[in-house]
């Protein structure tokens, strides 16, 4: 009887080499399957978060406007003098340009000011290297964080031009060839072989189908930074914070958006004026909007919520 028990115990002592090989093979197959299943999950989550933040910012700003009859104040001016700020992602600089407002300065200032945007946060110099050491680009417009290279410009006050004078430079979305505002030429949409010949307004049309492709439009771009969100604090529909955007493109690192190196706040595109005349190319006094109108919110890589959502689904 004892001999039989010893033999049984010996048989149950462990696995055979064949059994171990089968188990290891199964584990390896499951691991490979898991890697395939989770491939691209990071990109998918990143794109989904970007789309979600985009929609939430857009909705929050519109809700604030509906309740208070004005937009949040103290947006970030993406232009500094004759240049765009150097921390902008390369994708964004492909869809906006700096513009010296010239004769149109007062009309642009009045249109934005009456809509509630009477102060802009600005860099004194477009060079990010002149910012206070350690200040990330998302906070560099705030003079409390960056007293060396940031200031608040009050352009509109008491229904007139503010102490700091009208807006001299601002970022705009390029449009039609020959388009002007009060005789000051607006940036021209760059040629691109990926779009039909003669489609000279494709960048503006990309963001709003309401903009006629054969008309002259003035669309300005402002960053929804931390001060803009803070300006809503006393409202019943206050916006708690301004979210940032991040993007990692392993295939093309030039498309990365790193909040530690780039300005990565969401961007508001505002329609300020349009020339509705047939073949009109100059926006004049009566063609500026009394109050600028928000067209859409875009991510700092130039994409809209639908594009980021589509990317998330594809991945």
VOZA-783027 format. One line per field, with one value per residue (C-alpha): residue number from 1; residue in three letters; x, y, z. Coordinates in nm, 3 decimals. Example, Ala and Ser with C-alpha at 12.3 -4.5 7.8 and 13.67 -1.06 7.14 Angstrom:
<rs>
pos	1_2;
code	ALA_SER;
c1	1.230_1.367;
c2	-0.450_-0.106;
c3	0.780_0.714;
</rs>
This chain:
<rs>
pos	1_2_3_4_5_6_7_8_9_10_11_12_13_14_15_16_17_18_19_20_21_22_23_24_25_26_27_28_29_30_31_32_33_34_35_36_37_38_39_40_41_42_43_44_45_46_47_48_49_50_51_52_53_54_55_56_57_58_59_60_61_62_63_64_65_66_67_68_69_70_71_72_73_74_75_76_77_78_79_80_81_82_83_84_85_86_87_88_89_90_91_92_93_94_95_96_97_98_99_100_101_102_103_104_105_106_107_108_109_110_111_112_113_114_115_116_117_118_119_120_121_122_123_124_125_126_127_128_129_130_131_132_133_134_135_136_137_138_139_140_141_142_143_144_145_146_147_148_149_150_151_152_153_154_155_156_157_158_159_160_161_162_163_164_165_166_167_168_169_170_171_172_173_174_175_176_177_178_179_180_181_182_183_184_185_186_187_188_189_190_191_192_193_194_195_196_197_198_199_200_201_202_203_204_205_206_207_208_209_210_211_212_213_214_215_216_217_218_219_220_221_222_223_224_225_226_227_228_229_230_231_232_233_234_235_236_237_238_239_240_241_242_243_244_245_246_247_248_249_250_251_252_253_254_255_256_257_258_259_260_261_262_263_264_265_266_267_268_269_270_271_272_273_274_275_276_277_278_279_280_281_282_283_284_285_286_287_288_289_290_291_292_293_294_295_296_297_298_299_300_301_302_303_304_305_306_307_308_309_310_311_312_313_314_315;
code	UNK_UNK_UNK_UNK_UNK_UNK_UNK_UNK_UNK_UNK_UNK_UNK_UNK_UNK_UNK_UNK_UNK_UNK_UNK_UNK_UNK_UNK_UNK_UNK_UNK_UNK_UNK_UNK_UNK_UNK_UNK_UNK_UNK_UNK_UNK_UNK_UNK_UNK_UNK_UNK_UNK_UNK_UNK_UNK_UNK_UNK_UNK_UNK_UNK_UNK_UNK_UNK_UNK_UNK_UNK_UNK_UNK_UNK_UNK_UNK_UNK_UNK_UNK_UNK_UNK_UNK_UNK_UNK_UNK_UNK_UNK_UNK_UNK_UNK_UNK_UNK_UNK_UNK_UNK_UNK_UNK_UNK_UNK_UNK_UNK_UNK_UNK_UNK_UNK_UNK_UNK_UNK_UNK_UNK_UNK_UNK_UNK_UNK_UNK_UNK_UNK_UNK_UNK_UNK_UNK_UNK_UNK_UNK_UNK_UNK_UNK_UNK_UNK_UNK_UNK_UNK_UNK_UNK_UNK_UNK_UNK_UNK_UNK_UNK_UNK_UNK_UNK_UNK_UNK_UNK_UNK_UNK_UNK_UNK_UNK_UNK_UNK_UNK_UNK_UNK_UNK_UNK_UNK_UNK_UNK_UNK_UNK_UNK_UNK_UNK_UNK_UNK_UNK_UNK_UNK_UNK_UNK_UNK_UNK_UNK_UNK_UNK_UNK_UNK_UNK_UNK_UNK_UNK_UNK_UNK_UNK_UNK_UNK_UNK_UNK_UNK_UNK_UNK_UNK_UNK_UNK_UNK_UNK_UNK_UNK_UNK_UNK_UNK_UNK_UNK_UNK_UNK_UNK_UNK_UNK_UNK_UNK_UNK_UNK_UNK_UNK_UNK_UNK_UNK_UNK_UNK_UNK_UNK_UNK_UNK_UNK_UNK_UNK_UNK_UNK_UNK_UNK_UNK_UNK_UNK_UNK_UNK_UNK_UNK_UNK_UNK_UNK_UNK_UNK_UNK_UNK_UNK_UNK_UNK_UNK_UNK_UNK_UNK_UNK_UNK_UNK_UNK_UNK_UNK_UNK_UNK_UNK_UNK_UNK_UNK_UNK_UNK_UNK_UNK_UNK_UNK_UNK_UNK_UNK_UNK_UNK_UNK_UNK_UNK_UNK_UNK_UNK_UNK_UNK_UNK_UNK_UNK_UNK_UNK_UNK_UNK_UNK_UNK_UNK_UNK_UNK_UNK_UNK_UNK_UNK_UNK_UNK_UNK_UNK_UNK_UNK_UNK_UNK_UNK_UNK_UNK_UNK_UNK_UNK_UNK_UNK_UNK_UNK_UNK_UNK_UNK_UNK_UNK_UNK_UNK_UNK_UNK_UNK_UNK_UNK;
c1	0.000_0.282_0.459_0.151_0.118_0.485_0.442_0.130_0.310_0.602_0.369_0.209_0.541_0.559_0.501_0.672_0.890_0.622_0.357_0.581_0.646_0.272_0.202_0.486_0.363_0.010_0.135_0.347_0.052_-0.169_0.100_0.135_-0.242_-0.252_0.019_-0.173_-0.498_-0.341_-0.134_-0.238_-0.437_-0.218_-0.280_-0.650_-0.682_-0.482_-0.701_-1.022_-0.913_-0.830_-1.172_-1.347_-1.158_-1.224_-1.600_-1.611_-1.419_-1.638_-1.959_-1.841_-1.749_-2.079_-2.274_-2.087_-2.167_-2.536_-2.566_-2.348_-2.387_-2.010_-1.715_-1.452_-1.192_-0.809_-0.740_-0.380_-0.257_-0.062_0.116_0.398_0.483_0.531_0.580_0.391_0.518_0.799_0.641_0.356_0.342_0.451_0.107_-0.062_0.171_0.054_-0.301_-0.253_-0.034_0.051_-0.113_-0.038_-0.386_-0.291_-0.598_-0.824_-0.690_-0.981_-1.248_-1.089_-1.053_-1.417_-1.552_-1.364_-1.413_-1.790_-1.797_-1.631_-1.266_-1.126_-0.792_-0.535_-0.245_0.070_0.437_0.664_0.893_0.806_1.121_1.039_1.401_1.330_1.063_1.145_1.349_1.131_0.802_0.628_0.469_0.114_0.174_0.410_0.129_0.052_0.252_0.242_0.428_0.637_0.696_0.997_0.809_0.434_0.189_-0.183_-0.296_-0.622_-0.742_-1.107_-1.266_-1.592_-1.705_-1.392_-1.023_-0.842_-0.530_-0.299_-0.436_-0.596_-0.473_-0.168_-0.087_-0.294_-0.299_-0.542_-0.650_-0.527_-0.787_-0.840_-0.574_-0.616_-0.833_-0.798_-0.942_-0.956_-0.696_-0.452_-0.369_-0.459_-0.237_-0.301_-0.384_-0.065_-0.071_-0.126_-0.139_-0.370_-0.657_-0.835_-0.696_-0.870_-0.977_-0.806_-1.003_-0.972_-0.823_-1.112_-1.365_-1.213_-1.328_-1.661_-1.880_-2.068_-1.779_-1.833_-1.528_-1.532_-1.567_-1.316_-1.332_-1.134_-1.095_-0.870_-0.715_-0.682_-0.555_-0.787_-0.524_-0.538_-0.631_-0.927_-1.069_-1.002_-1.193_-1.516_-1.474_-1.754_-2.015_-2.266_-2.125_-1.759_-1.500_-1.277_-0.964_-0.832_-0.725_-0.405_-0.343_-0.068_0.029_0.295_0.361_0.629_0.632_0.684_0.821_0.792_0.416_0.452_0.284_0.462_0.311_0.661_0.792_0.492_0.195_-0.076_-0.394_-0.704_-0.755_-1.070_-1.139_-1.349_-1.514_-1.460_-1.577_-1.668_-1.696_-2.027_-2.008_-1.977_-1.605_-1.547_-1.194_-1.197_-1.371_-1.471_-1.634_-1.990_-1.878_-1.718_-1.932_-2.050_-1.952_-1.703_-1.852_-1.689_-1.673_-1.510_-1.246_-0.946_-0.661_-0.311_-0.215_-0.486_-0.738_-1.104_-1.293_-1.430_-1.081_-0.948_-1.253_-1.204_-0.838_-0.939_-1.183_-0.933_-0.667;
c2	0.000_0.244_0.164_0.260_0.592_0.676_0.607_0.829_1.113_1.083_1.115_1.431_1.598_1.834_1.903_1.724_1.918_1.885_2.029_2.325_2.394_2.394_2.637_2.873_2.869_2.960_3.245_3.381_3.368_3.553_3.817_3.881_3.904_4.159_4.369_4.371_4.458_4.752_4.881_5.244_5.272_5.564_5.752_5.673_5.799_6.111_6.197_6.121_6.345_6.624_6.600_6.594_6.900_7.083_7.031_7.119_7.445_7.545_7.468_7.642_7.962_7.968_7.906_8.189_8.416_8.319_8.403_8.716_8.849_8.868_8.636_8.565_8.842_8.845_8.597_8.534_8.731_8.485_8.773_8.973_9.275_9.172_8.803_8.508_8.391_8.140_7.870_7.797_7.440_7.423_7.291_7.603_7.839_7.672_7.800_8.142_8.443_8.765_9.083_9.448_9.599_9.949_10.152_9.868_9.878_10.074_9.867_9.539_9.675_9.790_9.462_9.249_9.497_9.516_9.136_9.143_9.098_9.434_9.310_9.083_8.906_8.964_8.877_9.180_8.982_8.685_8.503_8.236_8.252_8.593_8.451_8.420_8.104_7.802_7.950_7.706_7.857_7.798_8.041_8.282_8.526_8.583_8.877_8.726_8.419_8.599_8.964_8.980_8.918_8.945_9.229_9.294_9.531_9.718_9.809_9.890_10.071_10.258_10.195_10.355_10.295_10.200_10.345_10.113_10.217_9.999_9.648_9.691_9.328_9.014_8.658_8.594_8.303_8.377_8.425_8.544_8.701_9.076_9.078_9.395_9.551_9.930_9.917_9.700_9.375_9.053_8.742_8.520_8.149_7.968_7.757_7.388_7.118_6.909_7.149_7.236_7.518_7.844_7.744_8.044_8.034_7.670_7.735_7.958_7.723_7.435_7.592_7.743_7.658_7.981_8.181_8.225_8.109_8.402_8.677_8.864_8.768_8.884_8.594_8.647_8.374_8.413_8.163_8.062_8.083_8.071_8.439_8.400_8.119_8.317_8.617_8.416_8.343_8.571_8.424_8.150_7.971_8.023_7.816_7.641_7.616_7.630_7.280_7.215_6.988_6.732_6.531_6.266_6.167_5.898_5.887_6.262_6.423_6.767_6.733_6.684_6.933_6.934_7.164_7.203_7.346_7.467_7.692_7.426_7.608_7.581_7.857_8.061_8.178_8.495_8.652_9.029_9.143_9.043_9.215_9.093_9.276_9.073_9.026_9.262_9.270_9.544_9.530_9.887_10.057_9.933_9.574_9.504_9.313_9.530_9.237_8.975_8.626_8.300_8.061_7.760_7.637_7.455_7.260_7.412_7.174_7.331_7.046_7.057_6.822_6.608_6.545_6.433_6.214_6.053_5.990_5.821_5.593_5.506_5.412;
c3	0.000_0.088_-0.239_-0.442_-0.254_-0.319_-0.694_-0.705_-0.529_-0.769_-1.068_-0.917_-0.828_-1.134_-1.505_-1.788_-2.030_-2.299_-2.070_-1.984_-2.353_-2.427_-2.142_-2.246_-2.606_-2.496_-2.275_-2.561_-2.801_-2.552_-2.496_-2.871_-2.901_-2.620_-2.784_-3.112_-2.934_-2.747_-3.038_-3.097_-2.775_-2.664_-2.988_-2.969_-2.612_-2.695_-2.994_-2.801_-2.512_-2.757_-2.921_-2.583_-2.454_-2.781_-2.757_-2.387_-2.435_-2.729_-2.537_-2.220_-2.406_-2.593_-2.272_-2.102_-2.397_-2.387_-2.017_-1.995_-2.352_-2.385_-2.443_-2.179_-2.166_-2.166_-2.445_-2.550_-2.851_-3.067_-3.242_-3.091_-3.300_-3.662_-3.576_-3.433_-3.094_-3.136_-2.916_-3.159_-3.300_-3.665_-3.768_-3.633_-3.817_-4.137_-4.081_-3.919_-3.997_-3.819_-3.946_-3.879_-3.856_-3.973_-4.073_-3.958_-3.600_-3.452_-3.625_-3.512_-3.157_-3.144_-3.283_-3.029_-2.743_-2.784_-2.777_-2.434_-2.537_-2.432_-2.298_-2.457_-2.291_-2.497_-2.518_-2.539_-2.767_-2.992_-2.875_-2.615_-2.497_-2.343_-2.113_-1.746_-1.689_-1.619_-1.743_-1.976_-2.291_-2.164_-1.877_-2.052_-2.144_-1.776_-1.638_-1.288_-1.411_-1.670_-1.576_-1.809_-2.133_-2.074_-2.031_-2.034_-2.310_-2.249_-2.598_-2.532_-2.238_-2.176_-2.533_-2.677_-2.739_-2.418_-2.258_-2.454_-2.793_-3.060_-3.141_-3.362_-3.447_-3.435_-3.575_-3.861_-4.080_-4.437_-4.709_-5.064_-5.281_-5.280_-4.967_-4.759_-4.445_-4.464_-4.737_-4.535_-4.716_-4.535_-4.555_-4.857_-4.839_-4.950_-5.264_-5.194_-5.460_-5.242_-5.304_-5.629_-5.839_-5.767_-5.415_-5.258_-4.935_-4.834_-4.488_-4.379_-4.541_-4.350_-4.025_-4.130_-4.426_-4.352_-4.499_-4.872_-5.064_-5.304_-5.042_-4.830_-4.459_-4.159_-3.914_-3.611_-3.393_-3.016_-2.759_-2.475_-2.201_-1.823_-1.790_-2.026_-1.814_-1.495_-1.636_-1.605_-1.233_-1.109_-1.343_-1.266_-1.572_-1.489_-1.673_-1.424_-1.636_-1.989_-2.097_-2.287_-2.583_-2.634_-2.938_-2.996_-3.356_-3.360_-3.741_-3.774_-3.455_-3.616_-3.561_-3.186_-2.953_-2.618_-2.349_-2.202_-2.529_-2.729_-2.677_-2.646_-2.547_-2.762_-3.019_-3.083_-3.439_-3.447_-3.750_-3.732_-4.074_-4.432_-4.768_-4.902_-5.233_-5.550_-5.610_-5.318_-5.180_-4.916_-4.577_-4.489_-4.190_-4.239_-4.303_-3.966_-3.719_-3.432_-3.209_-3.321_-3.353_-3.248_-3.543_-3.383_-3.140_-3.285_-3.130_-3.145_-3.425_-3.642_-3.610_-3.507_-3.275_-3.560_-3.696_-3.358_-3.300_-3.643_-3.558_-3.234_-3.415_-3.690_-3.436;
</rs>
